[in-house]
Amino acid sequence: MAGKSTAPSDGERKIPLLKGVNDPFSYVSDELNLVEENLSRAIRSREAQLTEISGHLIVGGGKRVRPMVTLLAYAAFGGKRIKDIVDIATAIELIHTATLLHDDIIDGADTRRGKISAYKKFGLKSTLVAGDFLFIKAFEFAGKFDETVVQWTADACTMLTEGEILQSHFNRNRAVTLDDYIEIVKRKTASLFHTGTKVGAYLAGASQAMVDETERYGLNMGIAFQMVDDILDIVGHPDLLGKPTGMDLRDGNPALPIILALKHGDPAVCAAFDCENPSEPQIALAIEAIKNGPAIAEARALAKQAAQDALQSIRKLPPSQYRNGLKTLVQLITDRDF
């Protein structure tokens, strides 16, 4: 795998480097550039609007963390068939982008990545079809591999849909537990992380034990990633998030700090979470209550534990700069604005 001294440019990447820490993006920069080329070709359609809607997110950037961990996992086990792993990484990102288009419809989101959402700009019907288009395009890349890879990719898509339904069951539902939350996150956010990492290890010829260990890394890293996102929805800066804070409270999503605050019975959080259309003053009061209570500290501890579980798996991989990249990525994710 190639490794340049600088990472590919990405104006939307919001995982800042820590002082003195190498950029894991730089270890697979050439391969990430090939993923970008694949993505640009994949969204071309005879229907110009499909290309425009797909490009609204893909051309706009994104962190590309999912393709990157897939590439790093492959390189960590000495994989040499660059086109193969680039194609899988492309499929993973296309699936992710498709889910973002559909999520914005489900949530009625106004913004995504600091600009108007595709749903608001292009409408429900066209955005829904564009999401389907990207799912189909993903399997143009993933469908050419053996039955195992195709099945794992299909399983990831299944988990994504199941996670969405499970999350909707606990929308504004105070019966939600921490275990429920973890199950939602495993299916929604972590599914593409652990699928990408295990496919990368598998295609590189790693042993079954190492495939399983790499999958555990992806699972726990994905859990930590979502936990930190949930925390930043309360304590983050809107300009860095690309959206207003408190979106989970507005939408009634069972996010981690909310669940922990509900467990403590905070009245302001309970009132905002229970209300179908909470007012902005209600949201502001709930945010302050969460900030001033124990929920943020508890959520950070849980995120750091998931990160430690991911790092425990990394230690079992053969030493290489790519293993170091996977390790550094966990640190960058968990230290965002903390």
N, C-alpha and C positions, 0 to 999 in steps of 0.2 A: 504494500500500500504506500502511496506517496504521502509525503508530509512536508508541507511548506512552512515557512516561518510565520506566515500570517494567515488568519482564517478568511474564508470568503465573506465578502461584505454582506451585511444583513441589517438594514436600518430598523427592522422590527425586533431584533434579538434583544431580549430584556433580561439576560443572565449576565450581569457584569462580572468582569474578572476580579479576583482578589489580588491584592498586591503580592508580587512574587510568585504567583501561580501561573503555570503554563496554560495556554488556551487549548482545551481538548479538540476544539474545532479544527485547529491547525494540523492535527495528526492525520486527518482524512479530508483535507481541503480540496484536493483534486477530485476525489470521489463525490464530495458534496456538490462540486461544480457540475459533475456529470448528472447527478440527480436533478439539479436545476434545469439542465438541458432536456432531460426526459420529461420533466413536468411541463416545460414550455411546449413540447411537442404533443404531450398527452391531451392538453386542453383544447387543441385545435379542432374545430368542428365546422361542418358545412353550414351550420346555423350560427351566425355571428354572436347571437345573444348567449348561447351556451359558452362560447369562448370568453365572452366578456364577464359573465357571472363567475365562471371558474377562476379567471384571472384576477377577479376582484380581491380574492384572498391569496391565491398562490403567488401572483406577481407582487403583491403587497408584502411578501416576506413571511414572517413567522420565525420561530426559534429554530425549527428544523432539528429539534432534539431527538425525535423518534428515528429519523433516518440516520442521525449521527451515532446513536447507540447501536443501531443495527450494523453499521459499518465498523465501528470500533470492536464489537463482539466478534465479527468475522475476522478482522485483522489480528485480534488477540490470539487466535488459534492458527495463524499462518495462512489464511485463505488467500488464494492467488487469482481466482476467476472474477476479475473486477466487474465485468459487465453483469454477471449473475447477481452479485450482492447489490450493485447499484439499482438493478431492476426491482429487487425486493424492497430496498429502501424507498424507492419511488412509489411502489404500491402502498407501503405503510403510510407515506405522507398523503397520498391521494385519498385513502380511507379516512385519515384524520380530517382532511379538509372537507370531505363530504359530510362527516358528522358535525362539523362546525356550522355548515350551511343549514343542516336540519335542526341543530340545537337552537340556532337563532330564530327559526320559525316557531319552535316549541315554546321558547322563552319570550317571544315577541321582542327580541333585543333591538335596541336602537343603534348601538355601536358595536364594532368589533375591531380590535387592533387600532384604536384611535380614530376610526372613520365610520361613516354610516354603514350599517350592516347590509349585506346583500338582500336580506329579506325586506328591509325598508326601502332600499333603492330600486329593486327589480320586482318586488311583489312575491306573494306566497307561491303561486303556481310555478313561475319560472325558476325560482330558487329551489323549490322542491325537486323539480326535474333536473336541475343542474347537479344537485347532490347525488341523484340516481346515476347521472352521467359519469360522475367521478368514481362512484363505486364500480361501475362497469369497466371503466378505464383501468382501475386498480388491478382487476383480474386479467387484463391483457398482459400485465407484467408478471403477476404471481401465478397465473394459470398454466404457464409453460413448464413449471417445475414438477417434481415427483409428487405422488399422492400425499405424502406426509406434509410437505410444505403447503400444498393447496388446502389440505384439511385444517392445518394450524391457522392459516389466513382466514378461512371461512369461520373457524371457531372464534377468532378475534371479533369478527363482524357480528356473530351471534351474541357474544358477551356484551358488546356495545349496545345492542338493541335491548337485551335483557336488563342491562344496567339502567337504561333510560326508563324502562317500565317500572323497575324497582324504585328508582328515585321518585318517580311520579306518585307512587303509592304512599311515600312518606312526605310528599309536599304538604306543608302546613299541618303535619301530623306529629303531635308532641309525643306519640308513642315511640318515635324513632330512638334507637339505641346506638351506642358506639359500634357495636358489632354490625348493625344494619349499615351504618356509614361505611365501614371497612369493606363490606361486601359490595356496595354500590361502586366504590372507588376501584376495587379489584376488577370489576367488569367494565366500567366506563373508561377511566383514565389509564389504569395500569395495563389493560389488556394489550394495547399496541406496543407498550414498552417491553413487556415480557415475551410477546410473540416475536418482535423484531430481534431481541437478543438471542432467543433460543434458535430461531431460524439462522441467524448469523453463525452461531457456534456449530449448528448442525451442518450447514453447507460447507463450513471450513474443515469438516471431518473430525470434530471434537468427539471424545468419548461420551457415552450416554450420561455418565456421572457429571461431566463438565457441562454438557448441554443443560442438565437439570440445575446445576449451580448457577449457570449464566441466566437461566430463566428466573431463578429466585432473585438474582440481582435486579433484573428488569422489573419484576413484580414489586419489590420493596422500594426501588427507586421511583417507580410510578406512583406508589402510595405517598411517599414523601413529597413528590412533586405536587400532587393535588392538595395535600395538607397545607403546604406552604402557600399555594394559590388561594386557598380558603382563608388563611390568616391575612394575606395581603388584601383581600377583599374588605377587610375591616381596618387594617392599619396602614395599607399602602397609599401611595400618591396616585391620584387619578391620571396624571400625565404619563406616569410610568406604566400603569396598568392598561392604558388605552381605553378605559371605561370608568364610570363613576364607582366609588366605593359603595358598599352596602347593597350590591346587586342581589346577593343571595337572600338578604332580608326582604327586598322588594318582591322577589320571585317566590319566596317561601321554600327555597331549597334547603335541604337538611345538611348544611355545611358544618365543618368541624367546630369552629368556635361557637356557632349557634347551638349545636347539640349540647356542648359542654355548659353553656350559659343556661339553657333550658333545664339541664340536670340540676343546676344550682337554684332554679326557680326564680331567676331574675324577672321581676314584673315587667320592666320595659321591653325586654327581649320577648317574653311570652306574648305581650300585647301586639308587638309588631309582627311576630311570626304567625299569630292566630288570625290577623286581619287580612282579608282578601285583597284589599287595596290600601296598604298602610300609607299614611301621609308622610311627607318629608320630615316634619318635626318628629313623628314617631320613629322614623328610620334613624334620625340624628340622635335621639335619646337612646335607642337600642345600641347604636354603635358606641356611644360614650360609655354605656353600661358594660358592654363587653370589654372595652379597653380598660376600664377601671376595675373590673373583676378579675377572678383567677383564670378565666377561660383561655386567654391568649397564652399565658405561661404554660398552661396544661397542654394546649395545642402544639406549642413549640416543642415541648418535651416529647410528645408523641411523634412529631415529624422527625426529630433527631433520632428517636429510637428506630423508626423505619429506615432512616439513612444508615444507621449503624448496622442494621440487619443486611442492607445492601452491601456495605463495605466488608462485612464478614464473608460474604460470598466472593467478593473480588479477591480477597487474600488467597483464595484457593486456585485462582487462575495462574497460568505460567507467567513469570515476570516479563514485562515488555512495556514499551512506551504506550501501547494501546490499553493495557491494563491500567497504567497510570492515568490515562485519559478518562477511563470509566470511573476511576476513583475520584479524580478532580471534578468531574461533572456532578457527582453527588454533593461535593462540598459547595460548588457554585449554586446548585439548586437550593440547598438548605440554608445557605447564608444570605439569600436575597433579602436585603433591607432589614436583616435581623441585627 
